Amino acid sequence: MDATQLPFEDNLFDVAIDKGTLDALACGDNLLALKLIKEMDRVCNSVLIISHSSILKRTVNIYL
């Protein structure tokens, strides 16, 4: 399944969680990372949780 083109209806899920996919996509084309976030936002109607890491620390962002 392509995480940048999910086969789900808009606002189908209450919560969308990403743990690592953004990290993998961010190593390449930044447009793919942006597509992932936009697609998660499209299928989720309430809360996005994206866990991502950097060289300095691991962070968790919660978007309401």
PDB file of N, H, CA, C and O in Angstrom:
ATOM      1  N   MET A   1       0.844  -1.172   0.000  1.00  0.00           N
ATOM      2  CA  MET A   1       0.000   0.000   0.000  1.00  0.00           C
ATOM      3  C   MET A   1       0.891   1.238   0.000  1.00  0.00           C
ATOM      4  O   MET A   1       1.880   1.300   0.731  1.00  0.00           O
ATOM      5  N   ASP A   2       0.544   2.198  -0.804  1.00  0.00           N
ATOM      6  H   ASP A   2      -0.259   2.147  -1.398  1.00  0.00           H
ATOM      7  CA  ASP A   2       1.280   3.460  -0.895  1.00  0.00           C
ATOM      8  C   ASP A   2       0.721   4.433   0.143  1.00  0.00           C
ATOM      9  O   ASP A   2      -0.430   4.855   0.036  1.00  0.00           O
ATOM     10  N   ALA A   3       1.515   4.787   1.134  1.00  0.00           N
ATOM     11  H   ALA A   3       2.451   4.444   1.221  1.00  0.00           H
ATOM     12  CA  ALA A   3       1.061   5.670   2.210  1.00  0.00           C
ATOM     13  C   ALA A   3       0.768   7.081   1.730  1.00  0.00           C
ATOM     14  O   ALA A   3       0.135   7.859   2.444  1.00  0.00           O
ATOM     15  N   THR A   4       1.220   7.421   0.530  1.00  0.00           N
ATOM     16  H   THR A   4       1.734   6.790  -0.050  1.00  0.00           H
ATOM     17  CA  THR A   4       0.933   8.761  -0.004  1.00  0.00           C
ATOM     18  C   THR A   4      -0.334   8.774  -0.858  1.00  0.00           C
ATOM     19  O   THR A   4      -0.746   9.827  -1.345  1.00  0.00           O
ATOM     20  N   GLN A   5      -0.959   7.593  -1.042  1.00  0.00           N
ATOM     21  H   GLN A   5      -0.625   6.738  -0.647  1.00  0.00           H
ATOM     22  CA  GLN A   5      -2.218   7.479  -1.793  1.00  0.00           C
ATOM     23  C   GLN A   5      -3.066   6.380  -1.158  1.00  0.00           C
ATOM     24  O   GLN A   5      -3.215   5.298  -1.727  1.00  0.00           O
ATOM     25  N   LEU A   6      -3.614   6.656   0.004  1.00  0.00           N
ATOM     26  H   LEU A   6      -3.494   7.535   0.466  1.00  0.00           H
ATOM     27  CA  LEU A   6      -4.364   5.650   0.746  1.00  0.00           C
ATOM     28  C   LEU A   6      -5.744   5.408   0.126  1.00  0.00           C
ATOM     29  O   LEU A   6      -6.385   6.346  -0.347  1.00  0.00           O
ATOM     30  N   PRO A   7      -6.200   4.150   0.130  1.00  0.00           N
ATOM     31  CA  PRO A   7      -7.479   3.820  -0.494  1.00  0.00           C
ATOM     32  C   PRO A   7      -8.665   3.973   0.457  1.00  0.00           C
ATOM     33  O   PRO A   7      -9.581   3.151   0.445  1.00  0.00           O
ATOM     34  N   PHE A   8      -8.651   5.017   1.278  1.00  0.00           N
ATOM     35  H   PHE A   8      -7.906   5.685   1.288  1.00  0.00           H
ATOM     36  CA  PHE A   8      -9.710   5.226   2.254  1.00  0.00           C
ATOM     37  C   PHE A   8     -10.433   6.535   1.976  1.00  0.00           C
ATOM     38  O   PHE A   8      -9.889   7.445   1.349  1.00  0.00           O
ATOM     39  N   GLU A   9     -11.678   6.611   2.456  1.00  0.00           N
ATOM     40  H   GLU A   9     -12.120   5.872   2.965  1.00  0.00           H
ATOM     41  CA  GLU A   9     -12.481   7.822   2.306  1.00  0.00           C
ATOM     42  C   GLU A   9     -11.919   8.953   3.175  1.00  0.00           C
ATOM     43  O   GLU A   9     -11.191   8.704   4.136  1.00  0.00           O
ATOM     44  N   ASP A  10     -12.259  10.173   2.832  1.00  0.00           N
ATOM     45  H   ASP A  10     -12.851  10.375   2.051  1.00  0.00           H
ATOM     46  CA  ASP A  10     -11.888  11.335   3.635  1.00  0.00           C
ATOM     47  C   ASP A  10     -12.484  11.196   5.039  1.00  0.00           C
ATOM     48  O   ASP A  10     -13.609  10.722   5.198  1.00  0.00           O
ATOM     49  N   ASN A  11     -11.730  11.608   6.040  1.00  0.00           N
ATOM     50  H   ASN A  11     -10.816  11.993   5.910  1.00  0.00           H
ATOM     51  CA  ASN A  11     -12.191  11.664   7.434  1.00  0.00           C
ATOM     52  C   ASN A  11     -12.729  10.335   7.960  1.00  0.00           C
ATOM     53  O   ASN A  11     -13.601  10.335   8.830  1.00  0.00           O
ATOM     54  N   LEU A  12     -12.243   9.228   7.467  1.00  0.00           N
ATOM     55  H   LEU A  12     -11.535   9.229   6.760  1.00  0.00           H
ATOM     56  CA  LEU A  12     -12.741   7.921   7.878  1.00  0.00           C
ATOM     57  C   LEU A  12     -12.278   7.525   9.284  1.00  0.00           C
ATOM     58  O   LEU A  12     -13.002   6.834  10.001  1.00  0.00           O
ATOM     59  N   PHE A  13     -11.086   7.954   9.678  1.00  0.00           N
ATOM     60  H   PHE A  13     -10.498   8.515   9.096  1.00  0.00           H
ATOM     61  CA  PHE A  13     -10.505   7.536  10.949  1.00  0.00           C
ATOM     62  C   PHE A  13     -10.493   8.666  11.968  1.00  0.00           C
ATOM     63  O   PHE A  13     -10.362   9.836  11.608  1.00  0.00           O
ATOM     64  N   ASP A  14     -10.632   8.311  13.247  1.00  0.00           N
ATOM     65  H   ASP A  14     -10.739   7.360  13.540  1.00  0.00           H
ATOM     66  CA  ASP A  14     -10.555   9.307  14.318  1.00  0.00           C
ATOM     67  C   ASP A  14      -9.109   9.692  14.613  1.00  0.00           C
ATOM     68  O   ASP A  14      -8.827  10.841  14.952  1.00  0.00           O
ATOM     69  N   VAL A  15      -8.202   8.743  14.487  1.00  0.00           N
ATOM     70  H   VAL A  15      -8.431   7.809  14.212  1.00  0.00           H
ATOM     71  CA  VAL A  15      -6.789   8.960  14.809  1.00  0.00           C
ATOM     72  C   VAL A  15      -5.925   8.339  13.713  1.00  0.00           C
ATOM     73  O   VAL A  15      -6.227   7.252  13.219  1.00  0.00           O
ATOM     74  N   ALA A  16      -4.861   9.025  13.339  1.00  0.00           N
ATOM     75  H   ALA A  16      -4.615   9.908  13.741  1.00  0.00           H
ATOM     76  CA  ALA A  16      -3.867   8.476  12.415  1.00  0.00           C
ATOM     77  C   ALA A  16      -2.509   8.582  13.092  1.00  0.00           C
ATOM     78  O   ALA A  16      -2.137   9.641  13.596  1.00  0.00           O
ATOM     79  N   ILE A  17      -1.770   7.471  13.099  1.00  0.00           N
ATOM     80  H   ILE A  17      -2.073   6.610  12.689  1.00  0.00           H
ATOM     81  CA  ILE A  17      -0.459   7.426  13.758  1.00  0.00           C
ATOM     82  C   ILE A  17       0.602   7.005  12.750  1.00  0.00           C
ATOM     83  O   ILE A  17       0.427   6.030  12.019  1.00  0.00           O
ATOM     84  N   ASP A  18       1.692   7.741  12.717  1.00  0.00           N
ATOM     85  H   ASP A  18       1.834   8.534  13.311  1.00  0.00           H
ATOM     86  CA  ASP A  18       2.846   7.358  11.913  1.00  0.00           C
ATOM     87  C   ASP A  18       4.033   7.163  12.838  1.00  0.00           C
ATOM     88  O   ASP A  18       4.355   8.040  13.640  1.00  0.00           O
ATOM     89  N   LYS A  19       4.675   6.023  12.726  1.00  0.00           N
ATOM     90  H   LYS A  19       4.413   5.311  12.075  1.00  0.00           H
ATOM     91  CA  LYS A  19       5.880   5.751  13.523  1.00  0.00           C
ATOM     92  C   LYS A  19       6.966   5.269  12.580  1.00  0.00           C
ATOM     93  O   LYS A  19       7.141   4.064  12.396  1.00  0.00           O
ATOM     94  N   GLY A  20       7.687   6.184  11.990  1.00  0.00           N
ATOM     95  H   GLY A  20       7.545   7.162  12.139  1.00  0.00           H
ATOM     96  CA  GLY A  20       8.833   5.813  11.177  1.00  0.00           C
ATOM     97  C   GLY A  20       8.700   6.020   9.689  1.00  0.00           C
ATOM     98  O   GLY A  20       9.712   6.171   9.004  1.00  0.00           O
ATOM     99  N   THR A  21       7.487   6.033   9.161  1.00  0.00           N
ATOM    100  H   THR A  21       6.665   5.910   9.718  1.00  0.00           H
ATOM    101  CA  THR A  21       7.337   6.199   7.711  1.00  0.00           C
ATOM    102  C   THR A  21       7.838   7.564   7.269  1.00  0.00           C
ATOM    103  O   THR A  21       8.506   7.680   6.242  1.00  0.00           O
ATOM    104  N   LEU A  22       7.521   8.591   8.035  1.00  0.00           N
ATOM    105  H   LEU A  22       6.978   8.496   8.869  1.00  0.00           H
ATOM    106  CA  LEU A  22       7.989   9.935   7.696  1.00  0.00           C
ATOM    107  C   LEU A  22       9.515   9.983   7.701  1.00  0.00           C
ATOM    108  O   LEU A  22      10.117  10.627   6.842  1.00  0.00           O
ATOM    109  N   ASP A  23      10.143   9.308   8.661  1.00  0.00           N
ATOM    110  H   ASP A  23       9.654   8.784   9.359  1.00  0.00           H
ATOM    111  CA  ASP A  23      11.609   9.268   8.702  1.00  0.00           C
ATOM    112  C   ASP A  23      12.172   8.677   7.414  1.00  0.00           C
ATOM    113  O   ASP A  23      13.127   9.204   6.844  1.00  0.00           O
ATOM    114  N   ALA A  24      11.573   7.581   6.963  1.00  0.00           N
ATOM    115  H   ALA A  24      10.797   7.153   7.426  1.00  0.00           H
ATOM    116  CA  ALA A  24      12.049   6.918   5.743  1.00  0.00           C
ATOM    117  C   ALA A  24      11.862   7.812   4.523  1.00  0.00           C
ATOM    118  O   ALA A  24      12.759   7.923   3.687  1.00  0.00           O
ATOM    119  N   LEU A  25      10.700   8.447   4.422  1.00  0.00           N
ATOM    120  H   LEU A  25       9.972   8.357   5.101  1.00  0.00           H
ATOM    121  CA  LEU A  25      10.438   9.305   3.265  1.00  0.00           C
ATOM    122  C   LEU A  25      11.286  10.574   3.296  1.00  0.00           C
ATOM    123  O   LEU A  25      11.658  11.100   2.247  1.00  0.00           O
ATOM    124  N   ALA A  26      11.589  11.061   4.485  1.00  0.00           N
ATOM    125  H   ALA A  26      11.287  10.634   5.337  1.00  0.00           H
ATOM    126  CA  ALA A  26      12.369  12.295   4.614  1.00  0.00           C
ATOM    127  C   ALA A  26      13.824  12.107   4.176  1.00  0.00           C
ATOM    128  O   ALA A  26      14.537  13.086   3.956  1.00  0.00           O
ATOM    129  N   CYS A  27      14.259  10.870   4.050  1.00  0.00           N
ATOM    130  H   CYS A  27      13.680  10.074   4.228  1.00  0.00           H
ATOM    131  CA  CYS A  27      15.629  10.609   3.587  1.00  0.00           C
ATOM    132  C   CYS A  27      15.766  10.845   2.084  1.00  0.00           C
ATOM    133  O   CYS A  27      16.881  10.925   1.567  1.00  0.00           O
ATOM    134  N   GLY A  28      14.651  10.956   1.390  1.00  0.00           N
ATOM    135  H   GLY A  28      13.746  10.891   1.810  1.00  0.00           H
ATOM    136  CA  GLY A  28      14.682  11.138  -0.058  1.00  0.00           C
ATOM    137  C   GLY A  28      14.001  12.430  -0.453  1.00  0.00           C
ATOM    138  O   GLY A  28      14.348  13.508   0.029  1.00  0.00           O
ATOM    139  N   ASP A  29      13.051  12.307  -1.315  1.00  0.00           N
ATOM    140  H   ASP A  29      12.769  11.431  -1.707  1.00  0.00           H
ATOM    141  CA  ASP A  29      12.315  13.444  -1.861  1.00  0.00           C
ATOM    142  C   ASP A  29      11.397  14.047  -0.799  1.00  0.00           C
ATOM    143  O   ASP A  29      10.514  13.360  -0.285  1.00  0.00           O
ATOM    144  N   ASN A  30      11.594  15.311  -0.470  1.00  0.00           N
ATOM    145  H   ASN A  30      12.311  15.869  -0.888  1.00  0.00           H
ATOM    146  CA  ASN A  30      10.760  15.967   0.540  1.00  0.00           C
ATOM    147  C   ASN A  30       9.300  16.041   0.135  1.00  0.00           C
ATOM    148  O   ASN A  30       8.432  16.138   1.002  1.00  0.00           O
ATOM    149  N   LEU A  31       9.004  15.997  -1.153  1.00  0.00           N
ATOM    150  H   LEU A  31       9.709  15.918  -1.858  1.00  0.00           H
ATOM    151  CA  LEU A  31       7.618  16.035  -1.595  1.00  0.00           C
ATOM    152  C   LEU A  31       6.869  14.781  -1.152  1.00  0.00           C
ATOM    153  O   LEU A  31       5.676  14.854  -0.857  1.00  0.00           O
ATOM    154  N   LEU A  32       7.541  13.639  -1.099  1.00  0.00           N
ATOM    155  H   LEU A  32       8.510  13.580  -1.338  1.00  0.00           H
ATOM    156  CA  LEU A  32       6.890  12.415  -0.620  1.00  0.00           C
ATOM    157  C   LEU A  32       6.520  12.539   0.855  1.00  0.00           C
ATOM    158  O   LEU A  32       5.445  12.098   1.261  1.00  0.00           O
ATOM    159  N   ALA A  33       7.389  13.127   1.649  1.00  0.00           N
ATOM    160  H   ALA A  33       8.262  13.485   1.319  1.00  0.00           H
ATOM    161  CA  ALA A  33       7.095  13.328   3.068  1.00  0.00           C
ATOM    162  C   ALA A  33       5.882  14.236   3.230  1.00  0.00           C
ATOM    163  O   ALA A  33       5.012  13.966   4.057  1.00  0.00           O
ATOM    164  N   LEU A  34       5.820  15.283   2.464  1.00  0.00           N
ATOM    165  H   LEU A  34       6.527  15.502   1.792  1.00  0.00           H
ATOM    166  CA  LEU A  34       4.672  16.196   2.511  1.00  0.00           C
ATOM    167  C   LEU A  34       3.395  15.493   2.062  1.00  0.00           C
ATOM    168  O   LEU A  34       2.337  15.705   2.653  1.00  0.00           O
ATOM    169  N   LYS A  35       3.478  14.660   1.023  1.00  0.00           N
ATOM    170  H   LYS A  35       4.338  14.488   0.542  1.00  0.00           H
ATOM    171  CA  LYS A  35       2.309  13.898   0.556  1.00  0.00           C
ATOM    172  C   LYS A  35       1.800  12.968   1.645  1.00  0.00           C
ATOM    173  O   LYS A  35       0.591  12.815   1.814  1.00  0.00           O
ATOM    174  N   LEU A  36       2.717  12.340   2.392  1.00  0.00           N
ATOM    175  H   LEU A  36       3.700  12.464   2.256  1.00  0.00           H
ATOM    176  CA  LEU A  36       2.316  11.458   3.487  1.00  0.00           C
ATOM    177  C   LEU A  36       1.511  12.230   4.524  1.00  0.00           C
ATOM    178  O   LEU A  36       0.440  11.785   4.936  1.00  0.00           O
ATOM    179  N   ILE A  37       2.013  13.368   4.943  1.00  0.00           N
ATOM    180  H   ILE A  37       2.883  13.730   4.609  1.00  0.00           H
ATOM    181  CA  ILE A  37       1.324  14.168   5.961  1.00  0.00           C
ATOM    182  C   ILE A  37      -0.036  14.635   5.453  1.00  0.00           C
ATOM    183  O   ILE A  37      -1.021  14.589   6.189  1.00  0.00           O
ATOM    184  N   LYS A  38      -0.096  15.078   4.216  1.00  0.00           N
ATOM    185  H   LYS A  38       0.704  15.115   3.618  1.00  0.00           H
ATOM    186  CA  LYS A  38      -1.371  15.524   3.641  1.00  0.00           C
ATOM    187  C   LYS A  38      -2.376  14.378   3.552  1.00  0.00           C
ATOM    188  O   LYS A  38      -3.567  14.571   3.794  1.00  0.00           O
ATOM    189  N   GLU A  39      -1.893  13.189   3.205  1.00  0.00           N
ATOM    190  H   GLU A  39      -0.925  13.033   3.009  1.00  0.00           H
ATOM    191  CA  GLU A  39      -2.773  12.035   3.082  1.00  0.00           C
ATOM    192  C   GLU A  39      -3.278  11.593   4.456  1.00  0.00           C
ATOM    193  O   GLU A  39      -4.446  11.230   4.600  1.00  0.00           O
ATOM    194  N   MET A  40      -2.413  11.621   5.454  1.00  0.00           N
ATOM    195  H   MET A  40      -1.465  11.916   5.337  1.00  0.00           H
ATOM    196  CA  MET A  40      -2.855  11.312   6.815  1.00  0.00           C
ATOM    197  C   MET A  40      -3.917  12.306   7.263  1.00  0.00           C
ATOM    198  O   MET A  40      -4.913  11.922   7.876  1.00  0.00           O
ATOM    199  N   ASP A  41      -3.708  13.561   6.963  1.00  0.00           N
ATOM    200  H   ASP A  41      -2.899  13.873   6.465  1.00  0.00           H
ATOM    201  CA  ASP A  41      -4.679  14.597   7.321  1.00  0.00           C
ATOM    202  C   ASP A  41      -6.013  14.375   6.593  1.00  0.00           C
ATOM    203  O   ASP A  41      -7.077  14.626   7.159  1.00  0.00           O
ATOM    204  N   ARG A  42      -5.955  13.915   5.367  1.00  0.00           N
ATOM    205  H   ARG A  42      -5.091  13.711   4.907  1.00  0.00           H
ATOM    206  CA  ARG A  42      -7.175  13.695   4.580  1.00  0.00           C
ATOM    207  C   ARG A  42      -8.036  12.582   5.171  1.00  0.00           C
ATOM    208  O   ARG A  42      -9.256  12.725   5.246  1.00  0.00           O
ATOM    209  N   VAL A  43      -7.423  11.482   5.589  1.00  0.00           N
ATOM    210  H   VAL A  43      -6.432  11.366   5.528  1.00  0.00           H
ATOM    211  CA  VAL A  43      -8.204  10.329   6.060  1.00  0.00           C
ATOM    212  C   VAL A  43      -8.552  10.414   7.543  1.00  0.00           C
ATOM    213  O   VAL A  43      -9.349   9.615   8.035  1.00  0.00           O
ATOM    214  N   CYS A  44      -7.974  11.356   8.250  1.00  0.00           N
ATOM    215  H   CYS A  44      -7.326  12.005   7.851  1.00  0.00           H
ATOM    216  CA  CYS A  44      -8.189  11.472   9.693  1.00  0.00           C
ATOM    217  C   CYS A  44      -9.049  12.692  10.005  1.00  0.00           C
ATOM    218  O   CYS A  44      -8.829  13.775   9.462  1.00  0.00           O
ATOM    219  N   ASN A  45     -10.037  12.501  10.891  1.00  0.00           N
ATOM    220  H   ASN A  45     -10.215  11.621  11.332  1.00  0.00           H
ATOM    221  CA  ASN A  45     -10.912  13.636  11.195  1.00  0.00           C
ATOM    222  C   ASN A  45     -10.613  14.306  12.535  1.00  0.00           C
ATOM    223  O   ASN A  45     -11.211  15.336  12.844  1.00  0.00           O
ATOM    224  N   SER A  46      -9.702  13.748  13.340  1.00  0.00           N
ATOM    225  H   SER A  46      -9.216  12.911  13.088  1.00  0.00           H
ATOM    226  CA  SER A  46      -9.479  14.339  14.657  1.00  0.00           C
ATOM    227  C   SER A  46      -8.012  14.582  15.007  1.00  0.00           C
ATOM    228  O   SER A  46      -7.593  15.731  15.142  1.00  0.00           O
ATOM    229  N   VAL A  47      -7.238  13.529  15.154  1.00  0.00           N
ATOM    230  H   VAL A  47      -7.579  12.595  15.044  1.00  0.00           H
ATOM    231  CA  VAL A  47      -5.892  13.645  15.718  1.00  0.00           C
ATOM    232  C   VAL A  47      -4.868  12.940  14.838  1.00  0.00           C
ATOM    233  O   VAL A  47      -5.060  11.786  14.456  1.00  0.00           O
ATOM    234  N   LEU A  48      -3.780  13.635  14.519  1.00  0.00           N
ATOM    235  H   LEU A  48      -3.624  14.572  14.829  1.00  0.00           H
ATOM    236  CA  LEU A  48      -2.627  13.029  13.848  1.00  0.00           C
ATOM    237  C   LEU A  48      -1.502  12.933  14.858  1.00  0.00           C
ATOM    238  O   LEU A  48      -1.191  13.907  15.544  1.00  0.00           O
ATOM    239  N   ILE A  49      -0.896  11.770  14.950  1.00  0.00           N
ATOM    240  H   ILE A  49      -1.149  10.980  14.393  1.00  0.00           H
ATOM    241  CA  ILE A  49       0.274  11.594  15.800  1.00  0.00           C
ATOM    242  C   ILE A  49       1.414  11.150  14.892  1.00  0.00           C
ATOM    243  O   ILE A  49       1.335  10.102  14.251  1.00  0.00           O
ATOM    244  N   ILE A  50       2.467  11.947  14.841  1.00  0.00           N
ATOM    245  H   ILE A  50       2.531  12.798  15.362  1.00  0.00           H
ATOM    246  CA  ILE A  50       3.607  11.644  13.979  1.00  0.00           C
ATOM    247  C   ILE A  50       4.847  11.593  14.854  1.00  0.00           C
ATOM    248  O   ILE A  50       5.224  12.589  15.470  1.00  0.00           O
ATOM    249  N   SER A  51       5.472  10.437  14.905  1.00  0.00           N
ATOM    250  H   SER A  51       5.166   9.628  14.404  1.00  0.00           H
ATOM    251  CA  SER A  51       6.716  10.264  15.636  1.00  0.00           C
ATOM    252  C   SER A  51       7.848  10.321  14.626  1.00  0.00           C
ATOM    253  O   SER A  51       7.873   9.550  13.667  1.00  0.00           O
ATOM    254  N   HIS A  52       8.768  11.220  14.840  1.00  0.00           N
ATOM    255  H   HIS A  52       8.747  11.846  15.619  1.00  0.00           H
ATOM    256  CA  HIS A  52       9.883  11.326  13.907  1.00  0.00           C
ATOM    257  C   HIS A  52      11.166  11.537  14.697  1.00  0.00           C
ATOM    258  O   HIS A  52      11.129  11.951  15.856  1.00  0.00           O
ATOM    259  N   SER A  53      12.267  11.259  14.086  1.00  0.00           N
ATOM    260  H   SER A  53      12.298  10.923  13.144  1.00  0.00           H
ATOM    261  CA  SER A  53      13.539  11.401  14.792  1.00  0.00           C
ATOM    262  C   SER A  53      14.458  12.351  14.049  1.00  0.00           C
ATOM    263  O   SER A  53      14.294  12.621  12.859  1.00  0.00           O
ATOM    264  N   SER A  54      15.397  12.829  14.773  1.00  0.00           N
ATOM    265  H   SER A  54      15.530  12.609  15.739  1.00  0.00           H
ATOM    266  CA  SER A  54      16.452  13.655  14.198  1.00  0.00           C
ATOM    267  C   SER A  54      17.767  13.145  14.749  1.00  0.00           C
ATOM    268  O   SER A  54      17.794  12.240  15.582  1.00  0.00           O
ATOM    269  N   ILE A  55      18.817  13.709  14.298  1.00  0.00           N
ATOM    270  H   ILE A  55      18.796  14.445  13.621  1.00  0.00           H
ATOM    271  CA  ILE A  55      20.130  13.314  14.807  1.00  0.00           C
ATOM    272  C   ILE A  55      20.245  13.633  16.298  1.00  0.00           C
ATOM    273  O   ILE A  55      20.898  12.903  17.043  1.00  0.00           O
ATOM    274  N   LEU A  56      19.621  14.702  16.721  1.00  0.00           N
ATOM    275  H   LEU A  56      19.090  15.295  16.115  1.00  0.00           H
ATOM    276  CA  LEU A  56      19.776  15.161  18.103  1.00  0.00           C
ATOM    277  C   LEU A  56      18.850  14.470  19.095  1.00  0.00           C
ATOM    278  O   LEU A  56      19.248  14.217  20.232  1.00  0.00           O
ATOM    279  N   LYS A  57      17.615  14.158  18.683  1.00  0.00           N
ATOM    280  H   LYS A  57      17.292  14.364  17.760  1.00  0.00           H
ATOM    281  CA  LYS A  57      16.656  13.577  19.628  1.00  0.00           C
ATOM    282  C   LYS A  57      15.466  13.001  18.891  1.00  0.00           C
ATOM    283  O   LYS A  57      15.266  13.275  17.707  1.00  0.00           O
ATOM    284  N   ARG A  58      14.682  12.208  19.587  1.00  0.00           N
ATOM    285  H   ARG A  58      14.845  11.986  20.548  1.00  0.00           H
ATOM    286  CA  ARG A  58      13.433  11.668  19.055  1.00  0.00           C
ATOM    287  C   ARG A  58      12.309  12.543  19.597  1.00  0.00           C
ATOM    288  O   ARG A  58      12.280  12.861  20.786  1.00  0.00           O
ATOM    289  N   THR A  59      11.394  12.925  18.729  1.00  0.00           N
ATOM    290  H   THR A  59      11.418  12.666  17.763  1.00  0.00           H
ATOM    291  CA  THR A  59      10.301  13.799  19.154  1.00  0.00           C
ATOM    292  C   THR A  59       8.971  13.187  18.743  1.00  0.00           C
ATOM    293  O   THR A  59       8.894  12.380  17.816  1.00  0.00           O
ATOM    294  N   VAL A  60       7.939  13.586  19.448  1.00  0.00           N
ATOM    295  H   VAL A  60       8.001  14.241  20.201  1.00  0.00           H
ATOM    296  CA  VAL A  60       6.581  13.177  19.092  1.00  0.00           C
ATOM    297  C   VAL A  60       5.743  14.446  19.019  1.00  0.00           C
ATOM    298  O   VAL A  60       5.696  15.224  19.972  1.00  0.00           O
ATOM    299  N   ASN A  61       5.085  14.647  17.890  1.00  0.00           N
ATOM    300  H   ASN A  61       5.123  14.015  17.116  1.00  0.00           H
ATOM    301  CA  ASN A  61       4.203  15.797  17.724  1.00  0.00           C
ATOM    302  C   ASN A  61       2.775  15.303  17.640  1.00  0.00           C
ATOM    303  O   ASN A  61       2.497  14.326  16.946  1.00  0.00           O
ATOM    304  N   ILE A  62       1.869  15.961  18.334  1.00  0.00           N
ATOM    305  H   ILE A  62       2.095  16.755  18.899  1.00  0.00           H
ATOM    306  CA  ILE A  62       0.455  15.640  18.277  1.00  0.00           C
ATOM    307  C   ILE A  62      -0.254  16.865  17.729  1.00  0.00           C
ATOM    308  O   ILE A  62      -0.138  17.959  18.281  1.00  0.00           O
ATOM    309  N   TYR A  63      -0.991  16.677  16.636  1.00  0.00           N
ATOM    310  H   TYR A  63      -1.086  15.789  16.187  1.00  0.00           H
ATOM    311  CA  TYR A  63      -1.707  17.770  15.990  1.00  0.00           C
ATOM    312  C   TYR A  63      -3.200  17.578  16.202  1.00  0.00           C
ATOM    313  O   TYR A  63      -3.749  16.543  15.823  1.00  0.00           O
ATOM    314  N   LEU A  64      -3.862  18.554  16.799  1.00  0.00           N
ATOM    315  H   LEU A  64      -3.416  19.394  17.108  1.00  0.00           H
ATOM    316  CA  LEU A  64      -5.294  18.474  17.023  1.00  0.00           C
ATOM    317  C   LEU A  64      -6.030  19.337  16.035  1.00  0.00           C
ATOM    318  O   LEU A  64      -7.259  19.399  16.066  1.00  0.00           O
TER     319      LEU A  64
END
